[in-house]
C-alpha cells in the first residue's frame, strides 16, 4: 500500500530487538546485525543448521572409513604375505 508516494512499510519499520535498527516490514533478518526477526527465518536457520550438522556427520563417517582403509593398506605393506594372499584371492 502506498500513501503520498511513500510505501507504508517505510513509515513503520520492524525494529530489531538486538540492535534497535529499523528494518523493512518483510525482513526476515536484521540488515545491520543479522538477528532473526521472524519465526519463518528462525525455522530456516534451524533447518540449515540441521543440514550442516548432517553433512558434518556424513563427512566424519567417510573420514573414518578412509582411515580404516589406510590402516589396512599399511598393514598389507608391512606384511607382504597378506598382500600376496589378497592377490591370490582376487
OpenMM code with the backbone's topology and positions (N, CA, C; nanometers):
from openmm import Vec3, app, unit

residues = "UNK UNK UNK UNK UNK UNK UNK UNK UNK UNK UNK UNK UNK UNK UNK UNK UNK UNK UNK UNK UNK UNK UNK UNK UNK UNK UNK UNK UNK UNK UNK UNK UNK UNK UNK UNK UNK UNK UNK UNK UNK UNK UNK UNK UNK UNK UNK UNK UNK UNK UNK UNK UNK UNK UNK UNK UNK UNK UNK UNK UNK UNK UNK UNK UNK UNK UNK UNK UNK UNK UNK UNK UNK UNK UNK UNK UNK UNK UNK UNK UNK UNK UNK UNK UNK UNK UNK UNK UNK UNK".split()
positions = [
    Vec3(0.0839, -0.1172, 0.0000),
    Vec3(0.0000, 0.0000, 0.0000),
    Vec3(0.0892, 0.1246, 0.0000),
    Vec3(0.0474, 0.2259, -0.0738),
    Vec3(0.1271, 0.3481, -0.0843),
    Vec3(0.0396, 0.4671, -0.0449),
    Vec3(0.0965, 0.5563, 0.0346),
    Vec3(0.0260, 0.6782, 0.0751),
    Vec3(0.1205, 0.7951, 0.0499),
    Vec3(0.0756, 0.8925, -0.0248),
    Vec3(0.1569, 1.0104, -0.0593),
    Vec3(0.2906, 0.9701, -0.1217),
    Vec3(0.2869, 0.8697, -0.2086),
    Vec3(0.4042, 0.8208, -0.2822),
    Vec3(0.5137, 0.7640, -0.1914),
    Vec3(0.4821, 0.7312, -0.0658),
    Vec3(0.5773, 0.6714, 0.0269),
    Vec3(0.5177, 0.5391, 0.0733),
    Vec3(0.5873, 0.4275, 0.0520),
    Vec3(0.5333, 0.2990, 0.0968),
    Vec3(0.5083, 0.3002, 0.2479),
    Vec3(0.3965, 0.2414, 0.2877),
    Vec3(0.3594, 0.2345, 0.4291),
    Vec3(0.4692, 0.1632, 0.5089),
    Vec3(0.5333, 0.0602, 0.4492),
    Vec3(0.6391, -0.0147, 0.5185),
    Vec3(0.7504, 0.0777, 0.5668),
    Vec3(0.7791, 0.1799, 0.4901),
    Vec3(0.8861, 0.2725, 0.5255),
    Vec3(0.8493, 0.3524, 0.6501),
    Vec3(0.7215, 0.3773, 0.6654),
    Vec3(0.6769, 0.4585, 0.7780),
    Vec3(0.6713, 0.3792, 0.9096),
    Vec3(0.6645, 0.2484, 0.9006),
    Vec3(0.6516, 0.1654, 1.0192),
    Vec3(0.7563, 0.0534, 1.0143),
    Vec3(0.8823, 0.0850, 1.0424),
    Vec3(0.9880, -0.0174, 1.0304),
    Vec3(0.9769, -0.1239, 1.1390),
    Vec3(1.0281, -0.2426, 1.1054),
    Vec3(1.0363, -0.3510, 1.2024),
    Vec3(1.1663, -0.3292, 1.2804),
    Vec3(1.1554, -0.3076, 1.4093),
    Vec3(1.2718, -0.2767, 1.4928),
    Vec3(1.3381, -0.4063, 1.5395),
    Vec3(1.4666, -0.4129, 1.5241),
    Vec3(1.5436, -0.5293, 1.5683),
    Vec3(1.5556, -0.5267, 1.7214),
    Vec3(1.5227, -0.6377, 1.7875),
    Vec3(1.5336, -0.6413, 1.9335),
    Vec3(1.6781, -0.6447, 1.9825),
    Vec3(1.7699, -0.6752, 1.8931),
    Vec3(1.9104, -0.6854, 1.9313),
    Vec3(1.9832, -0.5508, 1.9221),
    Vec3(1.9692, -0.4836, 1.8079),
    Vec3(2.0464, -0.3598, 1.7862),
    Vec3(1.9590, -0.2354, 1.7722),
    Vec3(1.8277, -0.2532, 1.7766),
    Vec3(1.7308, -0.1433, 1.7654),
    Vec3(1.7332, -0.0726, 1.6305),
    Vec3(1.7869, -0.1361, 1.5297),
    Vec3(1.7897, -0.0785, 1.3963),
    Vec3(1.6546, -0.1031, 1.3293),
    Vec3(1.6090, -0.0091, 1.2474),
    Vec3(1.4842, -0.0258, 1.1739),
    Vec3(1.5060, -0.1078, 1.0480),
    Vec3(1.4117, -0.1977, 1.0194),
    Vec3(1.4175, -0.2827, 0.9009),
    Vec3(1.2836, -0.2744, 0.8287),
    Vec3(1.2827, -0.3119, 0.7004),
    Vec3(1.1564, -0.3164, 0.6269),
    Vec3(1.0661, -0.4201, 0.6921),
    Vec3(0.9361, -0.4047, 0.6743),
    Vec3(0.8391, -0.4906, 0.7422),
    Vec3(0.8525, -0.6387, 0.7061),
    Vec3(0.8927, -0.6698, 0.5835),
    Vec3(0.9012, -0.8103, 0.5439),
    Vec3(1.0406, -0.8701, 0.5651),
    Vec3(1.1265, -0.8015, 0.6375),
    Vec3(1.2621, -0.8515, 0.6624),
    Vec3(1.2574, -0.9738, 0.7527),
    Vec3(1.3347, -1.0746, 0.7154),
    Vec3(1.3457, -1.1949, 0.7978),
    Vec3(1.4621, -1.1831, 0.8958),
    Vec3(1.5634, -1.1079, 0.8546),
    Vec3(1.6836, -1.0880, 0.9355),
    Vec3(1.7144, -0.9384, 0.9402),
    Vec3(1.7733, -0.8936, 1.0490),
    Vec3(1.8131, -0.7537, 1.0612),
    Vec3(1.9236, -0.7239, 0.9600),
    Vec3(1.9100, -0.6139, 0.8897),
    Vec3(2.0097, -0.5758, 0.7895),
    Vec3(2.1421, -0.5377, 0.8543),
    Vec3(2.1386, -0.4932, 0.9783),
    Vec3(2.2601, -0.4477, 1.0452),
    Vec3(2.3336, -0.5615, 1.1173),
    Vec3(2.2621, -0.6353, 1.2024),
    Vec3(2.3298, -0.7362, 1.2865),
    Vec3(2.2943, -0.8807, 1.2508),
    Vec3(2.2053, -0.9023, 1.1536),
    Vec3(2.1640, -1.0348, 1.1065),
    Vec3(2.0830, -1.1153, 1.2090),
    Vec3(2.0258, -1.0488, 1.3068),
    Vec3(1.9392, -1.1121, 1.4060),
    Vec3(1.8140, -1.1648, 1.3372),
    Vec3(1.7661, -1.2811, 1.3783),
    Vec3(1.6434, -1.3391, 1.3245),
    Vec3(1.5249, -1.2536, 1.3705),
    Vec3(1.4410, -1.2126, 1.2738),
    Vec3(1.3281, -1.1251, 1.3065),
    Vec3(1.1920, -1.1931, 1.2939),
    Vec3(1.1865, -1.3107, 1.2294),
    Vec3(1.0583, -1.3790, 1.2118),
    Vec3(1.0697, -1.5257, 1.2484),
    Vec3(0.9569, -1.5858, 1.2768),
    Vec3(0.9519, -1.7283, 1.3073),
    Vec3(0.9959, -1.8107, 1.1865),
    Vec3(0.9539, -1.7694, 1.0668),
    Vec3(0.9947, -1.8401, 0.9447),
    Vec3(1.1462, -1.8378, 0.9273),
    Vec3(1.2068, -1.7238, 0.9539),
    Vec3(1.3525, -1.7135, 0.9420),
    Vec3(1.4202, -1.8022, 1.0457),
    Vec3(1.3621, -1.8084, 1.1645),
    Vec3(1.4158, -1.8963, 1.2692),
    Vec3(1.4112, -2.0411, 1.2221),
    Vec3(1.2973, -2.0827, 1.1671),
    Vec3(1.2845, -2.2204, 1.1171),
    Vec3(1.3844, -2.2480, 1.0051),
    Vec3(1.4018, -2.1523, 0.9159),
    Vec3(1.5003, -2.1680, 0.8078),
    Vec3(1.6404, -2.1852, 0.8655),
    Vec3(1.6724, -2.1057, 0.9658),
    Vec3(1.8043, -2.1113, 1.0283),
    Vec3(1.8265, -2.2457, 1.0955),
    Vec3(1.7256, -2.2939, 1.1681),
    Vec3(1.7357, -2.4228, 1.2362),
    Vec3(1.7509, -2.5355, 1.1339),
    Vec3(1.6727, -2.5297, 1.0275),
    Vec3(1.6803, -2.6326, 0.9232),
    Vec3(1.8172, -2.6324, 0.8567),
    Vec3(1.8684, -2.5149, 0.8283),
    Vec3(2.0011, -2.5028, 0.7678),
    Vec3(2.1077, -2.5607, 0.8606),
    Vec3(2.0954, -2.5332, 0.9894),
    Vec3(2.1910, -2.5852, 1.0873),
    Vec3(2.1849, -2.7377, 1.0924),
    Vec3(2.0641, -2.7937, 1.0867),
    Vec3(2.0482, -2.9405, 1.0872),
    Vec3(2.1137, -3.0016, 0.9637),
    Vec3(2.0960, -2.9366, 0.8487),
    Vec3(2.1574, -2.9855, 0.7250),
    Vec3(2.3098, -2.9841, 0.7365),
    Vec3(2.3642, -2.8768, 0.7935),
    Vec3(2.5092, -2.8669, 0.8103),
    Vec3(2.5604, -2.9731, 0.9060),
    Vec3(2.4885, -2.9966, 1.0152),
    Vec3(2.5290, -3.0990, 1.1110),
    Vec3(2.5257, -3.2376, 1.0475),
    Vec3(2.4232, -3.2628, 0.9665),
    Vec3(2.4124, -3.3907, 0.8969),
    Vec3(2.5286, -3.4084, 0.7988),
    Vec3(2.5613, -3.3024, 0.7280),
    Vec3(2.6737, -3.3075, 0.6336),
    Vec3(2.8057, -3.3344, 0.7066),
    Vec3(2.8230, -3.2706, 0.8217),
    Vec3(2.9448, -3.2927, 0.9007),
    Vec3(2.9520, -3.4383, 0.9470),
    Vec3(2.8400, -3.4944, 0.9913),
    Vec3(2.8376, -3.6342, 1.0345),
    Vec3(2.8717, -3.7278, 0.9182),
    Vec3(2.8178, -3.6987, 0.8001),
    Vec3(2.8496, -3.7798, 0.6823),
    Vec3(2.9988, -3.7727, 0.6503),
    Vec3(3.0550, -3.6535, 0.6583),
    Vec3(3.1982, -3.6380, 0.6321),
    Vec3(3.2827, -3.7102, 0.7364),
    Vec3(3.2391, -3.7080, 0.8633),
    Vec3(3.3104, -3.7815, 0.9681),
    Vec3(3.3080, -3.9310, 0.9403),
    Vec3(3.1916, -3.9826, 0.8989),
    Vec3(3.1803, -4.1254, 0.8660),
    Vec3(3.2732, -4.1619, 0.7505),
    Vec3(3.2760, -4.0791, 0.6479),
    Vec3(3.3640, -4.1047, 0.5336),
    Vec3(3.5108, -4.1008, 0.5765),
    Vec3(3.5431, -4.0075, 0.6642),
    Vec3(3.6811, -3.9957, 0.7130),
    Vec3(3.7201, -4.1211, 0.7911),
    Vec3(3.6291, -4.1714, 0.8751),
    Vec3(3.6565, -4.2944, 0.9495),
    Vec3(3.6839, -4.4110, 0.8541),
    Vec3(3.6021, -4.4220, 0.7499),
    Vec3(3.6216, -4.5292, 0.6519),
    Vec3(3.7562, -4.5155, 0.5809),
    Vec3(3.7926, -4.3942, 0.5469),
    Vec3(3.9218, -4.3717, 0.4820),
    Vec3(4.0377, -4.4085, 0.5749),
    Vec3(4.0258, -4.3728, 0.7032),
    Vec3(4.1306, -4.4062, 0.7998),
    Vec3(4.1435, -4.5575, 0.8168),
    Vec3(4.0287, -4.6271, 0.8223),
    Vec3(4.0318, -4.7727, 0.8331),
    Vec3(4.0969, -4.8347, 0.7101),
    Vec3(4.0624, -4.7854, 0.5927),
    Vec3(4.1216, -4.8361, 0.4686),
    Vec3(4.2717, -4.8109, 0.4655),
    Vec3(4.3097, -4.6936, 0.5117),
    Vec3(4.4523, -4.6598, 0.5151),
    Vec3(4.5278, -4.7550, 0.6077),
    Vec3(4.4702, -4.7866, 0.7225),
    Vec3(4.5342, -4.8807, 0.8153),
    Vec3(4.5495, -5.0179, 0.7519),
    Vec3(4.4451, -5.0628, 0.6803),
    Vec3(4.4524, -5.1924, 0.6125),
    Vec3(4.5619, -5.1928, 0.5067),
    Vec3(4.5720, -5.0847, 0.4323),
    Vec3(4.6755, -5.0745, 0.3282),
    Vec3(4.8142, -5.0768, 0.3915),
    Vec3(4.8305, -5.0031, 0.5016),
    Vec3(4.9603, -5.0019, 0.5694),
    Vec3(4.9957, -5.1399, 0.6237),
    Vec3(4.8981, -5.2129, 0.6752),
    Vec3(4.9231, -5.3498, 0.7231),
    Vec3(4.9691, -5.4387, 0.6076),
    Vec3(4.9051, -5.4227, 0.4927),
    Vec3(4.9442, -5.5018, 0.3752),
    Vec3(5.0874, -5.4688, 0.3327),
    Vec3(5.1249, -5.3432, 0.3403),
    Vec3(5.2597, -5.3039, 0.3017),
    Vec3(5.3635, -5.3534, 0.4025),
    Vec3(5.3259, -5.3591, 0.5306),
    Vec3(5.4179, -5.4072, 0.6334),
    Vec3(5.4331, -5.5591, 0.6289),
    Vec3(5.3282, -5.6265, 0.5850),
    Vec3(5.3285, -5.7729, 0.5813),
    Vec3(5.2970, -5.8191, 0.4388),
    Vec3(5.4002, -5.8360, 0.3582),
    Vec3(5.3795, -5.8723, 0.2167),
    Vec3(5.3028, -6.0026, 0.1977),
    Vec3(5.3095, -6.0925, 0.2970),
    Vec3(5.2365, -6.2179, 0.2834),
    Vec3(5.0852, -6.1947, 0.2768),
    Vec3(5.0372, -6.0937, 0.3481),
    Vec3(4.8942, -6.0598, 0.3423),
    Vec3(4.8609, -6.0092, 0.2027),
    Vec3(4.9472, -5.9258, 0.1483),
    Vec3(4.9259, -5.8720, 0.0140),
    Vec3(4.9268, -5.9838, -0.0885),
    Vec3(5.0164, -6.0809, -0.0734),
    Vec3(5.0224, -6.1948, -0.1656),
    Vec3(4.8956, -6.2769, -0.1561),
    Vec3(4.8446, -6.2966, -0.0353),
    Vec3(4.7220, -6.3754, -0.0178),
    Vec3(4.6026, -6.3041, -0.0829),
    Vec3(4.5975, -6.1732, -0.0674),
    Vec3(4.4900, -6.0944, -0.1288),
    Vec3(4.4991, -6.1048, -0.2814),
    Vec3(4.6213, -6.1005, -0.3333),
    Vec3(4.6414, -6.1097, -0.4785),
    Vec3(4.5962, -6.2459, -0.5308),
    Vec3(4.6213, -6.3534, -0.4540),
    Vec3(4.5796, -6.4874, -0.4952),
    Vec3(4.4266, -6.4989, -0.4972),
    Vec3(4.3611, -6.4364, -0.3985),
    Vec3(4.2157, -6.4435, -0.3880),
    Vec3(4.1471, -6.3608, -0.4970),
    Vec3(4.2104, -6.2510, -0.5349),
    Vec3(4.1485, -6.1587, -0.6306),
    Vec3(4.1720, -6.1996, -0.7690),
] * unit.nanometer
topology = app.Topology()
chain = topology.addChain("A")
for resn in residues:
    res = topology.addResidue(resn, chain)
    for name in ("N", "CA", "C"):
        topology.addAtom(name, app.Element.getBySymbol(name[0]), res)
